């Protein structure tokens, strides 16, 4: 042990002296020569040199340019295979821990400018976790309100460094940051009514300013800031009561914006526009100087003025000034546009109940037009800003589609590379065009462009995970869904109504073919088609009415039986099974026969989707632990509200019992509830272990059904 430590100290001393000489001369070969001359294993030499780099770095904490050159020197040593690939990032982490935040912000510029180095093959795999840890340590030290720009630079660097498909950086299931709460409110009696007249004085040249007035009271104040809760959690808008509140508040705020118009900068010093008093609204010195010189601000000056607000203040006394600020108004209007786009877009992990009515969609469309009109009226460059907002929201739709498709990794298409090479060949063959024209003039047909072999087209399409069908339109249709079999099983392709709904619909009964269609549905969905229809004089309409009543009665009996079983389960479990055999009545025998008929009469295609695999409460209890604490996420996806989820928690003490109760109610109440659908939903929520457990249960139940049918 002592010999190993002495050998390490000797190597450390040798490499420290060599490193100082090499860094002073900026010659990596000096260090490489001493490294190769040392008599020790590669592991020992790398460890000693690594420690020498770390010790020497801590002596340069005051000289930022020297630190940057030293890190670059460490990068070159990694490329020479003298140290491990993680050493430059370890050195950066050490220096960030040893300097103040002001110096750390300056050194981080080096990290940003050399993102291409960290993405090299020899560094990326080894350093990505160290870089992420280093950035997270910096973010913990920073204040989001005081160091907002530095925090944003760190996040932008991580976005540049990691690929788009990096799962750790994606909001896979589209969750909202519900912790971002905007606090506001006060006693309404403390706030006096204020009249805002474009930020101008009440009188100009002895005449009262009667035009362009806006009354700001506590009611408008509360409505305005209450909208932030809907911007924070848009799913509230799918609740009828919450939607009514949002609609009312939005109308009041937009009406206030419409009644108070902002004006462009005027040359006159007596202008009453809000931009002439930038100090009132937090404007910059640039804006103040432009107003003082009686000249309109140029676009570059506006951009350099640097309006930036991480989070707006909610003091009631500031609302009148905020509403006269063009940047503040634009921020709120863009929030409206983002919310409207989310409500109208298709998101993979939206609950099935999150659907807008036609009236709500029409209101959103009308209000969106109004919002764009208000943006165009907001100076400066309102129309340009509105077009930019449209463009960004269009790009957002593309990102949303990418997330719905599973966040596939971005790869450069091979067809594009082949097109690049073919264009080079086309340039080289440009001289042949004159010869072709000459041959055309002489009567010879021009040479046809060679077509790409069919096998190459199929191969290229297969590499991209697509099908090539020979015709462009058929190819497009065939590739609409990556999995055609899964697309055929989609709920949107199931046009059959339920038997009970069809029999109760009075409009359908007016159709002459109602009875024929009802009998076909009955044969497909119910065993009653094979019973109770023996008399030739029995009318079909009367028979269908009796079937409808019997279906309703069976539903009530089953729910009652489940309730009785749950209440008497502890007592009945202690009794031997032989005592219960004599209690089976004629109706229960009939129900057992009809369930057997269900299994025998279904086609193989129906057996895959029909709820023939009956699930008992004991089997659901076995599934509950595999779902675990994620059962609330599953409940939200199944359409249960927050009140119902809270009810499940209050009824049962353990997580397993809460999850079992949820699954039991879902299987009892939902017509589409099945083990196949449960496995599909769990896979969509990335709950893979639970989905595998459901699939295993499906396989076991299928084997039992096959044994019964044989």
N, C-alpha and C positions, 0 to 999 in steps of 0.2 A: 504494500500500500504506500509506504514511504517512497519507494523508488518511482512509482507512478506519479506521485505528487511532485517530486523533484524534477522528473522529466518534463512535466507540464509547466513548471515554473521556468525551466531553462528555455523551453520553446516559446513561452510567453514573452520572456525578456528579449529573445532573439527577434521575434516577429515585431515587437513593439519598436525596437530600434530600426529594423528594416522598414516598417511602415512609415515612420517619421521621415526617413530619408527618401523613400519613394514618393510620399505625398508632397514633400517639399520640392522635389524635382518633377512632380507630375508625370512620373514614369512607372507604369504598372509592371514593366519588365524587371525592374530592380527587385520588387517584392516577389515576383514569380521565380527569379533565380534563387533567392534565399529560401523560398518555400520548397523548391525542388531539391535543394542541397541538404535540407534538414533530414536527419535519419530518424524517422518515426512513421507510424502508420498514418494513412490518410485521415482516419477519424480523429486521431490525436492532433494532427497538424491543423485540421479545420476547426477543432474546438479551441485551440490556443489562439489561432488567428482571429477567430470570432470574438474572443474576449479582448484581444488587443484593439480591435476596431471599437468596441464599446467603451473601453477605458479612455481611448484617445478622443472620442467624440465629446465626452463630458468636459473636456478642457477647452471646448470651443463654443460654449453656449452663448457668448456675447457677440460673436462674429457670424452673422447670418450668411453672407456670401461664402465664407469658409465652410460652413456647415453644408451648404448645397454642393460645393465642390467635393467635400468629403463623402457625401452620399453617392455622388456620381462615381467616385473612385471605388466605393464598395460595390457598386453595380458592375463595374469592369472586372473586379476580382471574382465576382460570382460567374461571370461569363468565362473566366479563365479556370473555373472549377476549383478555386482555392477555398471557397467557403460555401455554406448552404445557401439556397436561393432565397430564403426568408430573411437573410441578414439585413438588407437595406431597409425593409419595413420594420424590423426590430429596432434598428438605429433610429428611425423616424419616431417610433413609439417612445424610445428613451428620451429623445430631445424634446418631444411634446410634453412629457411629464416633468421636464426640468426647467422649462421656460414659462414666462407669463403668457396670458392669452393674447396680448398684443403682438408679441414675437411669434407665437404659434400661428396667428393669422398670416403673418408675413411668410413664414416657412411653408405654410400650406400651399402657397402659390407654386412652389416647386413641385409639390405632389400633383397639383392640377395640371401643370404644364407637361409633366412626364407620364401622363396616363397611358401613352402608347408603350412605354417601357413596361409598366405593370401588366399590360395585356399581352406581352410576349409569351410564347409557349413555355419558356423555361421559368417564368416568374408567376404566371397567372394561377396555375393549379396550386402551387406551393404557398403563394402569398395572399390569395383572396380572403381567407379567413382572418389572417393577421391584419390585413388592411381594413376589413369590416370591423374588427375589434378595436383597432386604433381610432377609426372614425366614431364609433359608438362611445368610446372613452372621452373623446373631445366633446361630443354632443352632451354628455352628462355634465361636463364642467360649464357649459355655456348656458346663458339665459336666453330663452326664446324671445323675450320682449326686448332685451338690451343688446343681444348679439344676433339679431334676426338675420342679417346679411351673411354672417359667417356660417350660421346653421344652414342657410340655403345653399351656400357654396359647397358645404360638405355633402349635402343630399344630392346636388347636381353632379358632383364628382362620382358618387356611388352609382348614379344612373348612367354615367358615361362608362364606368369601369365594368359593371356587370352587364351581361347580355340581357336582352328584353325578356327572354324566356326563363330567367333565374327565378325559381319559385319563391325564394325567401323575400324577394322584393315586390311581389305581386299581391294585390288584394283579390285572391282567387274567388271568394264567394261574395264579393261586392258588399262588404260590410261598411257601415258609416262610422265616422268618429263621433260617437255620441257623448264623449267627454267634453267636446267643444261647446260649452254652454255660455250664452251671452246673458249676463246678469244686468237687470235694469229694474226700474220701478221706484216709486216713492209715494208719499202721501199726495193725492191729487190736489188737496187744498193748498199745498205749498207752491204750486206752479201757477203763476198768473198767465192769462192769455196774452200771447205775444203776436204782434203783427209784423210780418216781414215784407218789405217792399224793395226787393232786389238789392238789399244791403245799403240802400241810399238813406239819406236823411229824411225825416218826415216832411220837411218843406224845402223846396228848391226855388229860389227867387221869389219867395213869399207865397208860392202856390202849393197847396197840399198835394201829396202824391196819392191820387185816388186809384190809379191803375196798377195792375199786377201785384195785388196784395194777397197774402196767404195767412190765414189764421192758424196758429199752432197752439193747441191746447193739450191737456193731459190725455184726452181720448186718442188723438192722433199719435201722440208720443207712444202710448202703449201698443196701439195697433202696428206702428212702424217696427218697433223692436220685437214684437211677438212673432213677426214673420221669420226672424232668424231661427226660431225653433223648427219651422217647416223646412228651411234651407238646410238645417243640420240633419234632419231625419225626414226625407221626402215621403217615406212609406206612410206617414200619418195622413197624407192626402187621400189614401184609399179608404179611410174611415169616413162614413157619411157625415158624422157630426163634425169631425175635424176638417173635412173638406169645406163645409159650410163656413166655418170660422176663417179658414184660409181665403176663401173667395171674397168674404166680406172685407177682411183686412187688406187684401190686394187691391180691391176696387177703391178703397179709401186712399191708400198710399198713391196709387197711380193717378187718381183724380187730383190729389194735391200736387203731384209733379206736373200734370197737364195745366193746372190753373196758374202755376208759377213758372214762367218761362225764363231761362237763362239767356243772357245777351252776349254778343260778341264784344271784344275789346274795342272801345271807342277812342278816337283821337282827342276828344274834348276832355278837359280835366274835370268837368262837371258831370261826367257820365255817371249814370245810376246803376250800371251793370255791376254784378258781384265781383267781376275780375278786377275792377278798379280799386278794390280794397282787399288785396291778398292777405294782409295781416289778419283780417277777420276770419279767414277760412284756413289758415295754416299755409298760405302760399309761400314761395321762396323769395329770396332777394332778387332773383332774376325777374320774376313777375312784377315785383314792386318797382324795380328800375324801369321796366318797360312802360308801366303805367305813369311813372313820374315824367318820363320823356315824351309822353303823349304819342306813343307809336305802338301799333299792334305787335304782339309777340310773334316771332317767327317759329316755324315748326321745330327747328333745332333748339331754340331757346326753351321751348316748352318741354322738350325731351330732357334737356340738361337741368331743368329746374328740379327734377328728382322727386316728384310726389310719390311717397311710399307710405302705406299704413298697414302694419301687420294686423292690427285689430282696432276698430274704431271705438272711441269713447262713447258712453251711453248717458252722460250727464244731461238732464233735461234742458239746461240752459244752453247747451251747444247745438241743439237740434236745428234751430233756425239758421245758424251759420253753416251747419253741415248740408242742409238742403240747398243752400246757395253755392255749394262747392261742386263743380262739374265732375271732378274725379270721384267724389263720394257718391253722387247720383249714378254715375256709370257703373260703379261697383255693385250697387243694389240692383240695377236693371239687368246686369249680366247674371247676377244670382237668379233672377227670375227666369232667364233664358235657359240656364243650366238645369233648373228644377223642371221646367216644361219639357226639356229634351228627355230627362230621365223618366218622367211619367208616361211619355209617348213611346219610348223605346222598348225593345224586347231584350230583357236581361235574363240570362240563363238561370240564375238563382232567385228570381222573383217568386213569391208565393203565387199559387194558382188563383187566389182570390184577389190579387192585386191587378185588377182590370178596371179601366175607366168606362163609365157609361158614355153613350153617344152625346148626351148633353154636356158632360164634363169635357169631352174631346172638342166639341164645338167652342166651348168657352175658352179653352186653352189656345185654340187656333186664333180666335178673335183677339185675345189678350196679348198673344205673342206679336201680332201685327202692331198693336198699340205700343208695346215695349220698344220694338224696333223704330217706330216713329219718334218716340221720346228720345231714343239714343241719337237719332239723326239730328234732332233739334238741339242737342247739348253741345255747346261750343267747347273747344275748337275742333274743327275737322270731324264733325259728327257723322257725316255719311261715310267717310273713310273708316272711322272706328266701327260703325255698324257692319260694313262689309268685312272687316277683319274678324269681328265676332262671329259672323255667319261662317266664315272660312274655318275658324277654330272649332266650332261646334260640328261642322261637317267632318273634320279630322277626328273628332271625338267619337263619331258614329263608327268610323273605321276601327278605332281601338276597341270599341265595345263589341264589334263583330269578331275581332281577333280573340277577345276573352271568351266569347260564347263558343268559339271553336276549340277551346282548350289551351290557349296561349302557345300555339305551335312555334317551334324555334325558327328564327329567320335564317334563311339560306339563300345564297345567290343562285337563281335558276340556271341549270346547265344550258338551257336553250339560249339564254342571253349570251353566254360565253361563246357558243357556237355561232350566233349571229354576228358577234364581234369579229371572229376569225373569218367568217364568210364575207363581211364588209371589206376586210383587208384584201381578200382575194379579188373582190369586185373592183377595188381601186387599181390593183395590179393589172386587171384585165380590161381596164377602160379603153386602152388603145385598140382593142379588138372590136369596139363598137363601130368604128369607122369602116372596118372591113365587113362587118355585118350589114351595114347600110349599103355598101357597094354591092354585096352579094344580093341584097334585096332588089337593088336597081337592075341587076342583071337577070332577075327572074328566079333566082334560087331562094327558097324559103329560109328565114332566119333560124339559127339553131335554137332548139327548145331548151328551156332551163331544166336541168335534171331534177327530178323529184326525189325526195328523200325516201329511202326504202321503208316499207311498211313495218318491218321488224324493228328498225331504229326508232320509229315513232312510238311503237308500243313500248319499247324499252325505256325511252325517256319519260313517257307518261307513268310507267310503273314505278320508276325511281321517285317521282313526285307524289306517289300514292294516289294516282288517278287512273281512269280507264280511257282508252282511245277506241272509239267506235267506228271511225272511218268517215263520219259525217260531223261537221262542226256543231250543228244544232242538237243531234242525238248525243254527241259527246258532252255538250253542256248540260243537257237534261240528266244524263246518267251520273254526272259528277255533282249534282246539287247536294247530295248527302253522301258523306264518306262511306256509310254502312247502309246499303240499300235494304237489307233485311230488317234492320232496325227502323228504317223509315217506313216500311210497310206495316210495322207494329205500332206506329204512332197513333195517338188518340184522335188526331185530326182526320184519320182515314176510317174511323169507326163511325159509320152512318146509321147503324141500327139503333133505334130507340129502345128503352127498356119496356118490357111487357106491361108493367103496371102503368107507366106514363101513357103508353099508346092506348090502353083500354079506357083510361079516364079522360082522354082528350075529346071534347065534343065535336071539334072540327073534323077530326079524322072519321068520326062515325057517319058523317054525311057523304063520305066517299063510297061509291058502289062496291069497290073492292075491299072495303074495311074488314069484312068477316074473313075473306080469304087471306089477307095479310096478317090478321090477328092470329089465325090458326097456324100460319107458318112461324110467326114469332113464338107462339105457345109451344110448338114442337121443338123449337130450337133452345128455348130458355127455361122451360118448366116441364116437370113430369106429369102435370095434370092433363096433358094432351092425350095420354094413354089410359085415362080413367074417366069414369062417370059420364060416358057418352055412348051408352048402349042402346037407348031407345030410338027407333027410327023417327018417331014423331017429335023428338026433342029439338026445339028450334036452336039454331046456332047462336042467335043473339042472346037468348036466355042462358045458354050454356056459357057463353063468354062472360055474362054478368055474374053467374055463379062462381066462375073461376076467379074473377077479380075480387069478389068478397072473400073467397077462400085464401087467396094470396095475402090479403090484409090480415085475415085471422091468423094465418101461419106466422106472420111477422110478429104479431102481438104475443102469440104463444111462445115463440122462441125467446123474445125479450123477457117475458115473465119467467120462463124456465131458467134463463141465465141468472136473473135476479135471485130466484129461489136457490139455485145451486151455490151462488156466492155466499148467501146467508147461512146455508146449512152445510157448507163444505166441511167444517171441522167435525161435525157430528156424524155425517154420512161416511167420512173417510174411515172411521173406526169400525163401521159395520161391515160384516163380510159381504162379498159380492153376491153370494147365493141368496141372501134375503131380498135383494132388489130384483131378482129375476121374475118373481111372481107379480110384480107391480107394473109390468109392461102391458099397457092397454092396446086396444085395437088401433087407436089413432097413432100411437108410437110405432106399432108394427107397420102401419101404412106409411109413416114418415121414413122409416128405414128402407122400405121397398122403393119409395120414390127417390131417395138419395142414390140407391143402387142403380135405378133407371137413368138418373142423371149421368152417372159415370159411363154406363154402357152405350147410351145413345149419342154421346158427343163424338165428333170426328177427331182425328189426330190433330188437326190444326186448332180446333177449339180447346183441346186438352191443354195446350200450351198457355192459353190466356184465360180460360174460364176458371172460376174459383172452386175447382173440384177438390183441391187440397185443403181440407178443413183443418184449421189450426185450433188446438185446445189452449186453455189458459196455462196449463203446465208447460207447453212448448213455448208460449210467449214468455213465461218466466225464465226459461233457459236462454232466450234471445236477449232479454233485458240487460244482463251484465255485460254482454259484448258491446252494447251501445253506450252504456255508462252515463257519464255526466254530459255527453253530447245530446241527450234526449231533448233538451230545449230547442236546439238547432233543428232537430228532426220535426219537433212539434210545429215550429214556425213554418217549415216547408210544407207540412201536411195541412196548413191552413188554420191552425188553432190560434186564437187571440191571446194577448198577454193575460187577460183575466182567467181564461181557461187553464193556461200554464200555471198561474198562481194557485188555482184550485187544485190541480194535481199535486203541487208541493204541499199544500195544507192538509190534504187527505192522507198522505203517506209520509212516513218519516225517512225511509231509505230511498236512495236513488233508483235501485232496482225495482221497487214497488211502484214508484212514480212512473218509470218507463213502461212497466207492464200494464198499468192502468191506461196509459196513453195508447198503447198498441191494441188493447182490448176494445176500447171505444172506437178506434179507427176501423178495425175489422168488423165491428157490429154495425156502424152507421154508414160507412162509405161503400157504395156499390162497386167502386173500382178497386177496393182494397184486396190485395193478394200478395203472396210472398214474392212473386216476380216483380211487381211494382215496388215493393219495399226494398228489394235488392237493388233495383235501378236507382231509386231515390238515394239510398245510402252511398252508392258509387258516385253519384253527382255531388254529394256533400263531402267527398274524400274520406268517408268512414269505411275504409277498405276492410279492416278486420270484421266489422259487423256485417258488411255485405257478404263476405265469405261464409260467415256462420249461417246466414239466411240461405245461401245457395246449398250448403251442406244439408240443411233441413229440407229443402225442396227435393234434393236427390233422395233422401230417406223416405219422404212421404210418397214420392213417385214410385219407388220400388214397392211400397206397401199397396198402393192402388193397383199396380200391375199384378201383384200376387192375388188380390181379391178378385180382379177381373178374370184371371186364369182359373 
